[in-house]
Amino acid sequence: KIKMKILIMGLPGSGKTTLASKLTPILKAKWLNADVVRKTDQHFDFSKSGRIKQAERMKQLADRKVNEGHIVVADFICPTVETRRIFNADFTIWLDTIEASDFEDTNEMFEKPIVANGDDADIIIKEKNAEGWVDTIVSTLNTIGNNA
């Protein structure tokens, strides 16, 4: 059985939660939604240090589930190279579907993955079409699983 940590990242409003909601049941994965985690922990600090704490918290929760033998789908902004390094996903899906969000502070902080080196995003999605991307993502993950 595949155990892995999948990150669905992008600006607020890019479609992360919608994609996660479609992907999670197909993969029989555990779902970590950043908004739910923030509410549960009553942690609403969106500063740079607050974002780092959120990435650390999401990593701890995801790693625990992976160590229990699960696939984990985590959807959260993960706005900087540092937060993505901290979360340390096995597979990253970047929803590059909008130019800017309604949150100016997030827009200013957001660092697009450096796609050229190939290790910041495994799949880049440019249009809001979660239904249309699920099969592509699942077949890509199956290919990885079969080569592991």
Secondary structure as UniProt FT lines:
FT   STRAND          4..10
FT   TURN            12..13
FT   HELIX           16..27
FT   STRAND          30..33
FT   HELIX           34..41
FT   HELIX           48..67
FT   TURN            68..69
FT   STRAND          71..75
FT   HELIX           81..87
FT   STRAND          91..95
FT   HELIX           104..109
FT   HELIX           115..117
FT   STRAND          123..125
FT   HELIX           130..147
//
